[in-house]
């Protein structure tokens, strides 16, 4: 909803202001110029990125358009999943294997469907619980390994936004490219004996290419790439929370203390209070069959 509201405001102010100034929208509708500029940008993205980055870019763009707010319920499910896994880990590797080997079939994980819907976070959780449950790594060693892994994950998840931002910066240049081609056509019409009106129309159409390039840069691609960065930051905060939970628990701290240490790494706008966390854990322990 927020994405479409932003798009509405941009188009309303830019093109509404143009109409209020006495402009004609038909003048700025130049599909050939748009094809040249957008096609050059899309081609640059394809040339400059491997397939897995393009796939991740598509995933992140869908998340930007269909933005779903992760509120208290997602954090509740994440924290309680970690709490239950820590309790299960006390019974040894075999007890944990039943859940982390096939999480989608595990009754424990099925109680937390919002976490199951996040494949990267889920993969990070199950992989590192396997490592922790083996008992052959210290808290300090695990922390070093997880920091390196998170750095690699952040770099990979940030690449789509970086690539889109670079193409956005190139859009004014692509607009100039389209404008130059339009001027070439206008000058060609001069040699063909065209009238002043026709030449002026061709020059105006060429200038629209510059407008389209600037508009796509600052009003479309730059805001979208910024939103993608925010999505990555949110995903990384959840993984950072999982890392701290594991390291704290491996240091010998109780489950609730370990979960609270992870809670502190969650983004401020969605971070639950300790009282909320404690009430969730109490409700979990009071629930029959859990």
N, C-alpha and C positions, 0 to 999 in steps of 0.2 A: 504493500500500500504506500509506504514512504517513497519507494522508487518512482511509482507512477505519479505521486503528488509532485515530486521534484521535476519530473519530465513536463508535467502540465504547467508548472510555474515558469520553467525556462521558455517553453514555446509560447505561452501566453504573453510574457513580457517582451520577448524578442520580436515575434511576429505581430503581436498586438500593438506594440509601439510603432512598428513599421507601418501598420495600417492607419494608426492615429495620425501619423505624419503625412498621410495621403498616398502611401505606397500601394502598389498593386501586387498581391501575392503571386499572380501569374508571371510577373517579371523574374522572381527569384526561383521559380520552378524550372530548373534546367536538368532534366534526368540524365543527359549525356555527361554533363560536368560531374554530377553526383556519382555516376557509374565510374568515371575515370578516377576520382579521388578515393571513393570507398573501395574500389577494386584494387587500386595501388596499395592501400593500407592493408587490406586483407591478404594480398599477395606477399607483402613484406612480413606479415606475421607468420605466414606459412613457411616462407624461406628461412626466417631467422629463428625458428623454434623446432625442436624435435617433437615427435608425435606425442610423447607422454605429457609434454608441457601444453600442447594444444588441447589434449583431452582434459587436463586439469583446468585449463582456462575455461573450457565449456562448462565444467562442473561449477566453477566459481561464478561464472556469469549467470547460470541458472539460480544459484543461491542469492545473487544480488537482486534478480528480478522477483523471485518468489521468497522474499526475505521472511524468515520465521524467527521471531524473538525467542531466545533461550532464557526463560525466566526461572522462577524458583523450582518448578517441577523438574526441569532438566538437571539442575544442580542437586536437587534432592535425590534423583535417581543415580547420578554419578557418585555422590558421597556414600549412599547406602550400598551401592554395588561394591565399592572399594572396602567398605566396612565388612560386608559379608565375605568377600574374598579373603580378607585378612584373617577373619575367624576360621574360615575353612583351611587356610594355609597352616594353621597350628596343628592340624591333624596329619600333616605330611603331604608329600608330593602326589601320592596316589589319590588322595581325597580331592586335591585341586585339579588333577588331570581330567577328571570327569566333567569339569566345567570349562577349562581353558582350551582343551583340544578341539571341542566343537561347541563354541559358545551359543550359536543360534539354536542348538538343540538342548541346551542346558536349562533346567527349570529356574536356576538361580538367575541367569542372564535374562531369561524371558520375563522376569518380573520388572525389568528395566528396559522397555522397548525403545526409549528415546536414545539410550546409549547404543543399542544394537543398530540404530539407523545411522550411526556415525562410524563408517568403516575404518578410517584412519585412527581415530581414538580407540576403537575397539581392538584393532591390531596392536596398538602400542600397549594397551593394558594386558592382553593375554600373553604377548611375547615376554614382557618383563616380569609377569607373575611366574612364568615358567622358570626364568633365570633365578628369581628370588627363592622360589620353593626348592631349588636344588641345593641350597645351603652351602655353596662353594664360592661365595663372593661376599666380601665385606661391604658395609654401608659406604665406606669411602670409595671403594672400587666401583660399586654400582653407581654412585653419584657421578663419577668421572665418565663412565660409559654412557649414562643417560644424557649428560650434558652434550657429549659429542653427537649422540643420536638426534637430540632435539635441535642442535645447530644445523645438522644436515637436513632434517625435515623442514625447518623454517626456511632454509635456502631454497629448497625445491618448491615449497608451497608459495613462496614469494615471487618466483620467476614469472608466472603468468601476469601478475600485476605490473612487474617491471617492464615486461615486453609490451604490454598494452600502453603503458605510460610513454615508452619510447616511440611507439607508433603514433600516439596522440601528439607528441611533440613534433613529429614529422608531418602532420596533417596540413599545417599552413604551407609547407613546402610543396606537398602534393597539390594544394589549391593553386599555388603559383604555376605549377606544371600545367594544370588544366587551363589556367588563364592564358598562359603563353600559347598553348595550342589554339585557344580561341582567337587570340590576336593574329596568329598566323593565318587562320581562316578568314578573318576580317581583311587583312592585307591582301590576301589572295583575291577576295571579292573586289577590291579596289582595282586590281589589274584586269579584272573581268568587266570593269565598267559599271559596277553597282552604284546605286544612288546613295546620297548622304544618309538617308533614313535607314536603309538596309545595313550600311556599314556601322552606324551608331548602335543599331540593335545587336549586331554581332559583338561589338566591343563591350556592350553592357552585359551580354550573356557570358562573355569571357571573365568579366569582373566578378560575376556571381561565383565562379570557381574559387576565388580568393576568400569570399565570404564563407562558403561551405567548409573550406579547409579550417579556417579559424573557428567557426562554430563547432565543428566536430572535435576539435582539439580541446577547447576550454569549456564547452557546455555539455559534452557527451563523454568522450574517452577519459579525460582527466578525472572527473567525478567518479566514473565507474571503477577506474583503477584504484582510486583512493578507498572506495567501499570494499574492494577486494582485499586491500591491505588490512582493513579493519576486521574482515572475516577471518583472515589468517591469524591476526593477533588474538582473536577470541578463541580459535582452535588451539593455538599454542598455549594459552593460559590454562586450558583444561589439561593439556598434556603435562605442563609444568606442575600442576596440582597433583597429578598422578605420580610424577617423579618424586615429589617431596613426600608424599604418603609412603611410598615404598622405602625410600631411604630412611625416613624417620622410624618406620616400623622395624627395619632391619637393624637399627641402632638399639633396639630393645625397648622402645616406648610402647605403651598400651594402644589398643586399636583406636579409641576415641581421640587420644592425643595425636596419633598419626593422621587421622582424618582431619582434625582441626588444623594441623600444620599445612595440609594441602589446601584447605579452605581459604587460607590467607593469601594464596597465590591466584585466586579467581579474580577476574576483573571487578573493579569496585562497584560498577552499576548493577551487577548481577550476583554479587557475593552475599551469601546468607550470613546471618549473625551466628555466634557460637550458641546462643540460646535456641535458635531455629535448628541448628545441627543436632544439638542434644535432644531436642524434642522429637526429631525424626528418628534418631537412634532408639529412644525410649519406646516410641510407637512400634518400631520394627521388632524390638525384643518382646513387646507385649502381644504381638500378633501371633495367633496360633498357627503352628505348622511352618513357621519361618525360622 
